[in-house]
């Protein structure tokens, strides 16, 4: 699937970014508002900001705003983010690029920072989620100079891969394959920036920042998952060295063959493009590589496509029409069980396999991908409406998973509950034509009793 090496990657492809307000200010530093890609290496947003600053012969600054409340983020998420950000800030300092951290409502705080710094150009990360699109619109509405939005998350920029909502993976896959040779290029080296900013740079106390967050401390950090760019690189190396060659066993949650990269990809502590380049540099090929790249590239970019072109990604409106109609026809069907929110959250349903999956997420901040499909489909089966099922699944995933609040999560839950990017199957109670899963089918795939013993007391 991977093409041969493209250009040398010394400049940012003009289609990696979108321009708003083309009028240029003659002076002022370039300000990069980092919020999706928390890394100093392999970051097209930072690369573009630095290239623009070199052309203008001005300093480049990085801004990061900590929102005290952000969707369902808990202490688990803020701890992971802040520890990773601390490492990134040290790397930026070595590159002579100051990072200015603010705490508060991002729209207001970034505007205050812009008024203080008076940048000649603002560069920001692309993110299709509504809250991030609102942040972008706040920059565009206010005439503060040019704004460049850079897609540093996807290998193929989301708006380049497709200009409309794709029906399923098979419709976007050929577009991505056609564009990969152009965009899968090496990253330029990150040398120290030659222009120094002489403005005030306060010392950063990341422990103090943690105390300013209004995060729910009942969801503790996960000690077994180390955050940051260095940790992400180690996890990638371990996966490529030891597990990629047995990736065909990935649907067995009892086997440690998954990449474990999803938290780092979610927080932007590693680049999907870097992962693909590393695979190519090692000369790896075959079915295992193709399967992994399908998930890393095609499925992740399909999820961003869904959230960009369907702003109702977290509601039934985002389901395909055939699924909505089918689910509506079965609203009155008798549910075998009905559970309250706290039963789901605590993992105390009648289903020991489902409980084990929920406990895995509670304890580790992740759930095996194959189990997550089963987990979400059973929430549909045990709630009164698809609307209720969607709400519960999104809340639990966003609250406990380290990779929650992500386009991948919203698309995956919509696939499980509402047939997104799927086709209709044989009609059955409650599910209608949405794909069905049960524990008997799971037992044919792997040793479910072993999985249950691992995550519950039996």
C-alpha positions in Angstrom: 0.0 0.0 0.0 2.9 2.4 0.8 4.3 4.3 -2.2 7.9 4.9 -2.8 9.5 8.0 -1.3 8.1 11.3 -2.6 9.7 14.7 -2.4 12.2 15.6 0.3 9.5 17.2 2.5 11.4 20.4 3.0 8.3 22.6 2.5 4.7 22.3 3.5 2.5 21.3 0.6 0.2 24.2 0.0 -2.8 21.8 0.2 -1.9 20.8 3.7 -3.3 24.1 4.9 -6.2 26.4 4.2 -5.9 30.2 4.2 -8.3 32.7 5.8 -7.7 36.4 5.5 -4.9 36.7 3.0 -3.9 40.3 3.9 -0.4 40.1 5.4 0.8 42.1 8.3 4.3 43.4 7.6 5.6 42.6 11.1 5.0 40.4 14.1 5.9 36.9 15.0 4.2 33.8 13.6 1.9 32.3 16.3 1.1 28.6 16.1 -2.0 27.7 18.2 -1.3 24.0 19.0 -4.4 22.1 20.2 -4.6 18.8 18.3 -1.0 17.8 17.6 0.9 18.0 20.9 4.4 17.4 19.5 7.5 19.2 18.5 8.6 16.5 16.0 6.9 15.7 12.7 4.2 18.4 13.1 3.1 20.0 9.9 1.5 22.9 11.7 4.7 23.8 13.5 6.7 23.1 10.3 4.5 25.5 8.4 4.7 28.1 11.1 8.4 27.9 11.2 8.8 28.1 7.4 6.6 31.2 7.3 8.6 32.8 10.1 11.9 32.0 8.3 10.5 33.8 5.2 9.5 36.8 7.2 12.6 36.7 9.4 10.6 36.7 12.6 10.3 34.6 15.7 7.8 31.7 15.9 5.8 31.2 19.0 3.6 28.3 20.2 0.4 28.9 22.1 -1.5 26.2 24.1 -4.7 26.9 26.0 -5.8 24.6 28.8 -9.6 24.6 29.0 -10.5 23.8 32.7 -13.5 21.9 31.4 -13.5 20.0 28.1 -16.3 17.6 27.2 -16.0 14.5 29.5 -12.3 14.9 30.2 -11.2 13.8 33.7 -8.0 13.8 35.7 -6.9 10.8 33.7 -6.9 12.8 30.5 -5.5 16.0 31.9 -2.7 14.2 33.6 -1.7 12.4 30.3 -2.0 15.7 28.4 0.0 17.8 30.8 2.9 15.3 31.2 3.1 15.0 27.4 3.0 18.8 27.0 5.8 19.3 29.5 8.1 17.1 27.4 7.0 18.9 24.2 7.7 22.3 25.8 11.2 21.3 26.6 11.8 20.2 23.0 10.4 23.5 21.7 12.7 25.5 24.1 15.7 23.7 22.6 14.5 24.8 19.2 14.4 28.4 20.3 10.6 28.4 20.1 8.8 29.6 23.2 5.5 28.0 24.2 3.0 30.3 25.9 0.5 28.4 28.0 -2.8 29.9 29.1 -5.6 28.5 31.3 -9.2 29.4 30.6 -11.8 29.5 27.8 -9.7 29.0 24.7 -11.6 31.5 22.5 -11.1 34.3 25.0 -7.6 33.4 26.2 -6.2 33.0 22.7 -7.7 36.4 21.6 -6.0 38.0 24.6 -2.7 36.4 23.7 -3.1 37.6 20.1 -3.7 41.2 21.3 -0.5 40.9 23.4 1.7 39.3 20.8 0.4 41.0 17.7 1.4 38.2 15.4 1.8 38.7 11.7 0.3 35.3 11.0 -1.7 32.8 13.0 -1.3 29.0 12.3 -3.7 26.5 13.9 -4.4 22.8 13.9 -7.3 21.4 11.9 -9.9 19.5 13.9 -13.4 18.6 12.6 -15.1 18.4 16.0 -17.7 21.1 16.6 -16.0 22.7 19.6 -12.7 23.1 17.6 -14.5 24.4 14.6 -16.0 27.0 16.9 -12.5 28.0 18.0 -11.5 28.4 14.4 -14.5 30.5 13.5 -13.6 32.8 16.4 -10.3 33.5 14.7 -11.8 34.0 11.3 -14.6 36.3 12.4 -12.3 38.7 14.1 -9.9 40.6 11.7 -6.6 39.8 13.3 -4.6 39.1 10.2 -4.2 35.9 8.2 -5.0 32.5 9.6 -3.7 29.2 8.2 -5.4 26.0 9.3 -3.0 23.0 8.9 -4.1 19.3 8.9 -1.2 17.7 10.8 -3.3 14.7 11.9 -4.0 13.0 8.6 -1.5 12.0 5.9 -3.9 13.2 3.2 -5.5 16.5 4.4 -9.1 15.9 5.1 -10.5 18.4 2.6 -8.1 17.0 -0.1 -9.0 13.4 0.5 -12.7 14.2 -0.2 -14.9 17.3 -0.5 -18.0 15.4 0.7 -19.1 12.8 3.2 -18.0 9.4 2.2 -20.4 6.4 2.2 -17.9 3.9 3.6 -14.2 2.8 3.5 -14.4 1.4 0.0 -15.4 4.9 -1.4 -12.5 6.8 0.2 -9.8 4.1 0.0 -9.0 4.6 -3.7 -8.8 8.4 -3.2 -6.3 8.0 -0.4 -4.2 5.5 -2.3 -4.1 7.8 -5.3 -2.9 10.7 -3.2 -0.4 8.9 -0.9 2.6 9.3 -3.2 2.2 13.0 -3.1 1.6 13.4 0.6 3.6 10.6 2.2 6.8 12.5 2.2 9.7 12.8 4.7 9.5 15.4 7.4 12.2 18.2 7.4 14.7 18.3 10.2 13.7 20.6 13.2 16.7 22.9 13.6 16.8 25.7 16.2 14.9 28.7 14.9 17.3 31.6 14.2 15.0 34.5 15.3 14.6 34.9 19.0 11.5 36.4 20.7 12.4 38.9 23.3 8.9 39.0 25.0 8.2 37.9 28.5 8.3 34.1 28.9 7.1 33.0 32.3 8.4 29.7 33.8 5.9 26.9 33.3 4.9 24.9 36.3 2.9 21.9 34.9 2.1 20.6 38.4 0.4 23.9 39.1 -1.6 23.7 35.9 -3.0 20.4 36.9 -4.5 22.0 40.0 -6.3 24.6 37.9 -8.3 22.1 36.0 -11.9 21.4 37.0 -11.3 17.7 36.3 -13.2 14.8 37.9 -10.5 13.2 40.1 -12.6 10.0 40.6 -11.1 8.8 37.3 -7.4 8.5 38.2 -4.4 8.5 35.8 -3.3 5.2 34.3 0.2 4.6 35.6 1.0 1.9 33.1 0.7 4.2 30.1 3.5 6.8 29.9 2.7 10.0 28.0 4.8 12.0 25.7 6.6 11.9 22.3 9.5 9.7 23.6 7.1 7.2 25.1 5.1 7.1 21.8 8.3 6.4 19.8 9.1 3.5 22.2 5.7 2.0 21.9 5.9 2.2 18.1 9.3 0.6 18.0 8.1 -2.2 20.3 5.1 -2.8 18.1 7.1 -2.9 14.9 9.7 -5.2 16.4 7.5 -7.6 18.2 3.8 -7.6 17.2 3.2 -6.3 13.7 4.2 -9.7 12.3 1.4 -11.4 14.2 -1.2 -8.6 13.6 -3.6 -11.1 12.0 -4.4 -12.1 15.6 -5.5 -8.6 16.6 -9.2 -9.6 17.1 -8.2 -11.9 20.0 -8.2 -9.6 23.1 -6.3 -12.2 25.0 -3.2 -11.7 22.8 -1.0 -8.6 23.1 -0.7 -7.8 19.4 -2.4 -4.4 19.1 -0.2 -1.3 18.5 -1.2 0.5 21.8 -0.7 3.7 19.9 -4.3 5.1 20.1 -3.7 7.5 23.1 -0.6 8.9 21.4 -2.4 9.4 18.1 -5.4 11.0 19.8 -3.3 13.6 21.6 -1.0 14.1 18.6 2.1 12.9 20.5 3.0 10.8 17.4 2.2 11.3 13.7 0.4 8.7 11.6 2.7 9.8 8.8 5.8 9.1 10.9 4.4 5.6 11.6 3.8 4.9 7.9 7.3 6.3 7.0 8.9 4.0 9.7 7.1 1.0 8.3 8.3 1.9 4.7 11.9 2.6 5.9 12.0 -1.0 7.3 10.8 -2.5 4.1 7.8 -4.2 5.7 5.1 -5.5 3.5 2.4 -8.2 3.4 -1.1 -8.7 4.8 -0.3 -7.7 8.4 1.1 -4.4 7.2 -1.8 -3.8 4.9 -4.3 -4.5 7.7 -2.6 -2.2 10.1 -2.3 0.6 7.5 -6.0 0.2 6.7 -6.8 1.1 10.3 -4.0 3.8 10.7 -4.7 5.6 7.4 -8.0 4.7 5.7 -10.2 4.2 8.8 -8.8 7.2 10.7 -9.2 9.5 7.7 -12.7 8.2 7.1 -13.6 9.1 10.7 -12.3 12.6 10.3 -14.3 12.8 7.0 -17.4 11.8 8.9 -17.0 14.4 11.6 -16.0 17.2 9.1 -19.0 16.7 6.8 -21.5 15.7 9.4 -21.6 18.0 12.3 -24.2 15.8 14.0 -21.6 13.1 14.4 -22.7 12.4 17.9 -26.5 12.1 17.2 -28.8 9.8 15.3 -28.8 12.3 12.5 -25.4 11.1 11.6 -26.6 7.5 11.0 -27.3 6.5 7.4 -31.0 6.8 6.3 -31.5 3.0 6.0 -30.3 2.5 9.6 -32.4 5.3 11.0 -35.5 3.9 9.3 -34.8 0.4 10.4 -34.1 1.3 14.0 -37.3 3.4 14.1 -39.3 0.4 13.0 -38.1 -1.5 16.1 -38.4 1.2 18.8 -41.3 -0.7 20.3 -39.5 -4.0 20.5 -39.1 -5.6 23.9 -35.6 -5.2 25.2 -34.2 -8.3 27.0 -32.7 -6.0 29.7 -32.9 -2.4 30.6 -30.1 -0.8 32.6 -29.6 2.5 34.3 -26.5 4.6 33.6 -24.7 3.6 36.8 -25.0 -0.2 36.0 -23.3 0.4 32.7 -20.7 2.6 34.3 -19.9 0.2 37.1 -19.9 -2.8 34.8 -22.5 -4.8 36.7 -24.8 -6.0 34.0 -25.9 -9.7 33.7 -23.3 -10.2 30.9 -19.9 -11.1 32.3 -18.2 -10.5 28.9 -19.6 -7.0 28.6 -18.6 -6.3 32.3 -15.1 -7.4 31.6 -14.8 -5.0 28.7 -16.1 -2.1 30.8 -13.7 -3.0 33.6 -10.8 -3.0 31.2 -11.6 0.5 30.2 -12.2 1.7 33.8 -8.8 0.3 34.9 -6.5 0.9 31.9 -8.0 3.7 29.9 -8.5 1.5 26.9 -10.7 -1.3 25.6 -9.7 -3.8 23.0 -11.0 -2.7 19.6 -13.0 -5.9 18.9 -14.6 -5.8 22.3 -15.5 -2.1 21.9 -17.8 -3.1 19.0 -19.6 -5.7 21.1 -19.7 -3.3 24.1 -21.5 -0.6 22.1 -23.9 -2.9 20.4 -25.0 -4.4 23.7 -25.7 -0.9 25.0 -28.1 -0.5 22.1 -29.8 -3.8 23.0 -30.2 -2.8 26.7 -31.5 0.7 26.4 -34.9 2.0 25.3 -33.8 4.0 22.3 -30.8 4.4 20.0 -30.6 8.0 21.2 -30.1 6.8 24.8 -27.6 4.1 23.7 -25.6 6.7 21.8 -25.5 9.0 24.7 -24.4 6.4 27.2 -21.7 4.9 24.9 -20.2 8.3 24.0 -20.2 9.4 27.7 -18.5 6.3 28.9 -15.9 6.2 26.1 -15.1 9.9 26.5 -14.9 9.7 30.3 -12.7 6.6 30.7 -10.8 6.0 27.4 -7.6 7.8 26.9 -8.5 8.2 23.3 -12.0 9.5 23.9 -13.5 12.7 22.5 -12.0 11.7 19.1 -13.5 11.4 15.6 -12.4 7.7 15.7 -14.6 7.2 18.8 -17.6 9.0 17.4 -17.4 7.1 14.1 -16.8 3.7 15.8 -19.8 4.1 18.1 -22.0 5.3 15.2 -20.9 2.2 13.3 -21.8 -0.1 16.2 -25.1 1.5 17.0 -26.3 3.1 13.8 -24.7 1.2 10.9 -22.4 4.1 9.9 -20.0 3.0 7.0 -21.7 -0.4 7.0 -24.5 -2.1 5.0 -27.8 -3.5 6.1 -27.9 -7.0 7.4 -30.7 -9.5 8.1 -33.5 -7.8 10.1 -33.9 -8.8 13.8 -35.6 -7.3 16.9 -34.2 -4.1 18.4 -31.3 -3.9 15.9 -33.4 -3.9 12.7 -30.9 -4.2 9.9 -27.9 -2.9 11.9 -25.1 -5.6 12.3 -25.7 -7.8 15.3 -23.1 -9.4 17.7 -23.5 -11.8 20.6 -21.4 -13.7 23.1 -21.7 -17.0 21.2 -20.2 -15.4 18.1 -17.4 -13.9 20.3 -16.7 -17.3 21.8 -16.1 -18.7 18.4 -13.3 -16.1 17.9 -11.4 -16.3 21.2 -11.4 -17.7 24.7 -14.0 -15.4 26.4 -13.6 -17.1 29.8 -9.9 -16.2 29.8 -10.8 -12.6 29.0 -13.4 -12.5 31.7 -11.0 -13.9 34.3 -8.4 -11.2 33.3 -10.7 -8.3 34.0 -13.2 -9.5 36.6 -13.2 -11.7 39.7 -15.2 -14.3 37.6 
